[in-house]
Each structure stands twice: as structure tokens, then as C-alpha cells.
Amino acid sequence: MFVQLKSGYDVDRGPSWIGWVEFNRTWKTARFHGRELRRAQGPDANFYDVATHEWFWLSGPKRDRTDTRYGPGPVAIDDDAKEAYRRFLGGAPGREAG
């Protein structure tokens, strides 16, 4: 998944990652980097950290690498997701990417 920290940054330009995200069966709670993220009300893919109240954007990664919402920016790729992400960029089905 593509994950971007929204809190504290101008117009969704916070740090971002490609990594593994675990969702509960209803997709209302996600776990990422040891954080528990809860889906906010509304149609957007916004989540908030239940401990820190920081906001995050979660979405599937894009093959053209245009994952950030408002302009290009560096995206950190978690070590345990690098191989799956490489396969995804090469055309593998999306479920195999982080």
C-alpha cells in the first residue's frame, strides 16, 4: 500500500511509504509500522492514528509511481516490500505489492 502522513505538512506533502498494511475484516482499522489507524467517516481514504491523532492517506500503489496526491515526492519503500513492489511495477497483480 501507499501510505502518506498528512498531519503537519502543507497540502498532503508529508513523508510517504510503500509498505505492507494489515486491515481488519471490515477495512475500518489498519495496522502500519506499529500504528493502529482507523478509517475516518466519508468517502476518502483518510485514516487517523488512534494514539497520536495524526492523519494518513492510504491507497493502492500506482505502477506509474504517481502515488503522492499533490506533486512528486520521495517515497520510502519498506525493505520487506521491495521485492513485491518491484514485481508489481513489472506487471504482477496488485495484491502482491505492499
Backbone bond lengths (Angstrom), bond angles and torsions (degrees), N, CA, C in turn:
res aa  C-N    CA-C-N  psi(-1)  N-CA   C-N-CA  omega(-1)  CA-C   N-CA-C  phi
1 M - - - 1.445 - - 1.525 109.02 -
2 F 1.310 114.32 155.55 1.456 121.76 171.68 1.525 106.55 -95.48
3 V 1.331 117.14 129.34 1.459 122.53 -178.61 1.519 107.40 -129.86
4 Q 1.339 116.12 131.55 1.463 119.75 178.84 1.516 109.62 -133.10
5 L 1.342 115.94 130.55 1.453 121.90 174.87 1.518 108.61 -74.27
6 K 1.326 116.93 126.65 1.457 121.47 -178.90 1.528 112.30 -100.26
7 S 1.325 117.43 -34.68 1.460 121.94 -175.32 1.522 111.39 -64.26
8 G 1.341 114.91 134.00 1.452 120.28 174.48 1.510 115.83 82.18
9 Y 1.331 117.46 5.91 1.466 120.33 -178.65 1.515 109.40 -128.41
10 D 1.319 116.10 145.17 1.453 122.49 -179.14 1.528 111.07 -68.90
11 V 1.299 116.89 126.20 1.463 125.10 173.02 1.543 112.48 44.71
12 D 1.294 116.03 60.01 1.468 121.69 174.61 1.526 113.19 52.75
13 R 1.310 117.79 46.52 1.456 121.16 178.78 1.531 111.98 -113.57
14 G 1.318 116.65 28.50 1.458 121.19 -179.68 1.515 112.23 -76.39
15 P 1.321 116.53 175.09 1.457 120.48 178.24 1.523 110.53 -61.32
16 S 1.329 115.68 151.25 1.462 119.47 -177.29 1.520 110.52 -140.84
17 W 1.334 114.27 157.65 1.452 121.94 -175.03 1.522 110.34 -139.27
18 I 1.319 115.27 153.75 1.462 122.84 163.02 1.524 103.75 -109.30
19 G 1.324 116.05 121.44 1.457 119.10 -177.52 1.511 111.63 -165.01
20 W 1.304 115.02 179.32 1.456 121.25 -179.70 1.511 110.01 -82.81
21 V 1.321 116.10 132.93 1.457 123.30 176.29 1.521 107.11 -124.27
22 E 1.315 116.39 132.01 1.457 121.13 176.72 1.527 108.54 -103.68
23 F 1.325 116.19 129.69 1.461 121.77 178.14 1.520 109.74 -109.15
24 N 1.338 115.82 151.06 1.455 117.90 171.46 1.531 107.86 -76.95
25 R 1.319 118.24 176.41 1.462 120.45 -172.38 1.529 113.49 -65.37
26 T 1.330 118.90 -22.81 1.466 121.57 179.00 1.526 112.93 -93.74
27 W 1.311 117.44 -4.53 1.471 124.44 -177.86 1.535 112.46 64.28
28 K 1.313 117.26 21.98 1.468 120.55 178.98 1.522 112.16 -94.95
29 T 1.326 116.51 -16.27 1.457 121.37 178.43 1.518 108.35 -130.01
30 A 1.328 115.57 136.97 1.463 121.65 178.91 1.520 108.79 -127.46
31 R 1.313 115.98 151.99 1.464 121.40 173.89 1.519 108.32 -120.43
32 F 1.342 113.92 129.59 1.462 120.59 -178.10 1.516 108.48 -149.62
33 H 1.316 116.65 126.63 1.473 122.46 179.40 1.527 111.88 50.07
34 G 1.321 117.30 39.88 1.456 121.64 178.48 1.514 115.05 79.00
35 R 1.304 117.59 3.72 1.468 121.71 -179.96 1.525 110.04 -98.23
36 E 1.312 115.85 147.46 1.456 120.96 170.85 1.522 107.11 -101.39
37 L 1.328 115.22 115.35 1.462 121.51 -178.00 1.519 108.84 -108.96
38 R 1.310 116.47 133.52 1.455 120.90 -179.59 1.525 109.25 -114.53
39 R 1.333 115.59 137.06 1.462 121.41 -179.86 1.525 109.91 -65.69
40 A 1.327 115.40 134.57 1.459 121.11 176.52 1.527 109.11 -81.57
41 Q 1.299 117.37 159.35 1.458 121.73 177.26 1.520 109.15 -67.95
42 G 1.322 117.41 142.07 1.457 121.70 177.81 1.514 111.52 118.62
43 P 1.334 116.48 174.38 1.461 121.05 -174.28 1.520 114.53 -81.28
44 D 1.303 118.38 -12.88 1.455 122.08 -174.92 1.520 110.95 -77.39
45 A 1.317 117.93 162.27 1.459 122.64 179.58 1.523 110.29 -90.89
46 N 1.312 117.21 42.60 1.451 121.26 179.35 1.518 110.26 -89.30
47 F 1.330 114.64 137.25 1.453 122.28 177.40 1.524 107.48 -129.88
48 Y 1.322 116.81 155.85 1.459 120.30 174.84 1.522 109.35 -127.12
49 D 1.311 115.67 148.26 1.455 122.49 177.52 1.528 107.31 -76.84
50 V 1.329 117.16 123.27 1.465 119.88 -175.79 1.533 111.76 -67.36
51 A 1.325 119.18 -24.10 1.462 121.87 -179.32 1.526 112.22 -87.19
52 T 1.338 117.11 -43.12 1.470 120.28 -173.42 1.520 113.60 -104.91
53 H 1.326 117.70 -13.27 1.469 124.55 -176.74 1.527 113.17 64.56
54 E 1.319 117.88 19.25 1.462 121.44 173.52 1.528 108.29 -75.24
55 W 1.331 115.99 148.64 1.464 121.94 -178.23 1.518 110.93 -101.52
56 F 1.337 115.64 144.26 1.457 123.27 -178.66 1.521 110.27 -133.84
57 W 1.322 115.37 151.43 1.457 123.66 171.27 1.523 106.73 -107.90
58 L 1.331 117.24 127.34 1.463 122.25 177.63 1.512 108.54 -120.88
59 S 1.318 116.48 134.63 1.460 120.32 174.94 1.531 108.72 -157.95
60 G 1.300 115.45 167.21 1.452 119.56 175.16 1.518 109.44 -69.14
61 P 1.334 117.52 149.90 1.471 119.85 178.10 1.525 110.73 -70.31
62 K 1.325 116.12 155.25 1.464 121.65 179.18 1.522 109.22 -109.01
63 R 1.310 115.97 138.79 1.469 119.73 -179.27 1.522 112.68 -65.58
64 D 1.327 117.33 -27.57 1.469 119.09 179.70 1.535 111.86 -84.98
65 R 1.328 116.58 4.63 1.464 124.21 176.56 1.524 113.95 63.18
66 T 1.318 118.08 24.99 1.461 122.07 176.37 1.527 109.04 -97.34
67 D 1.305 116.44 50.76 1.460 121.42 -174.08 1.517 114.26 -72.97
68 T 1.323 118.02 -36.27 1.463 119.35 -177.34 1.516 109.25 -66.98
69 R 1.322 115.92 144.01 1.462 120.83 -173.06 1.529 112.84 -72.33
70 Y 1.324 118.04 -38.99 1.467 120.78 -174.57 1.512 111.25 -127.19
71 G 1.301 116.38 70.61 1.447 120.38 174.90 1.514 112.81 102.89
72 P 1.300 114.85 162.73 1.465 119.19 -178.63 1.523 111.05 -69.57
73 G 1.268 115.01 152.70 1.449 120.61 176.28 1.505 109.22 -165.23
74 P 1.314 117.60 162.06 1.458 119.36 179.55 1.528 110.61 -68.64
75 V 1.303 115.90 138.98 1.460 122.51 178.06 1.526 107.38 -122.55
76 A 1.322 117.06 120.38 1.463 121.44 177.01 1.524 108.41 -78.55
77 I 1.306 116.49 136.63 1.460 120.75 177.82 1.529 107.22 -110.19
78 D 1.333 115.29 118.08 1.458 119.69 -179.75 1.529 110.05 -59.40
79 D 1.330 116.26 140.27 1.459 120.97 -177.62 1.524 112.69 -54.27
80 D 1.333 117.31 -41.17 1.464 119.56 -176.67 1.523 113.24 -75.73
81 A 1.330 117.56 -5.13 1.466 121.21 178.73 1.528 112.40 -110.70
82 K 1.320 118.25 -5.69 1.469 121.10 -173.64 1.525 113.13 -58.69
83 E 1.319 117.64 -46.85 1.466 119.90 -177.42 1.530 111.33 -66.53
84 A 1.313 117.61 -43.41 1.477 120.59 178.78 1.535 110.01 -65.03
85 Y 1.324 117.61 -38.34 1.458 121.11 178.97 1.531 110.19 -66.53
86 R 1.329 116.79 -40.70 1.469 120.27 177.25 1.529 110.01 -60.45
87 R 1.324 116.97 -43.90 1.470 120.29 177.90 1.526 111.39 -63.97
88 F 1.315 116.63 -40.30 1.467 121.48 177.82 1.525 110.74 -60.49
89 L 1.337 116.64 -46.56 1.467 120.09 179.12 1.519 111.12 -62.72
90 G 1.321 116.84 -27.78 1.459 121.57 179.05 1.527 113.52 -83.81
91 G 1.336 117.17 -0.98 1.456 119.53 175.72 1.511 116.35 116.02
92 A 1.332 118.45 -0.99 1.463 120.67 178.43 1.528 109.69 -65.02
93 P 1.319 118.24 155.28 1.471 120.97 178.60 1.522 111.99 -55.37
94 G 1.323 116.52 149.32 1.453 122.73 -175.65 1.506 116.11 -59.55
95 R 1.315 118.96 -29.91 1.458 120.83 -178.60 1.517 112.42 -63.85
96 E 1.318 117.90 -20.37 1.458 120.32 -178.37 1.527 113.17 -83.62
97 A 1.335 116.80 -9.70 1.458 119.56 179.77 1.514 109.21 -87.52
98 G 1.356 115.88 162.97 1.452 121.02 -179.21 1.483 113.70 -63.33
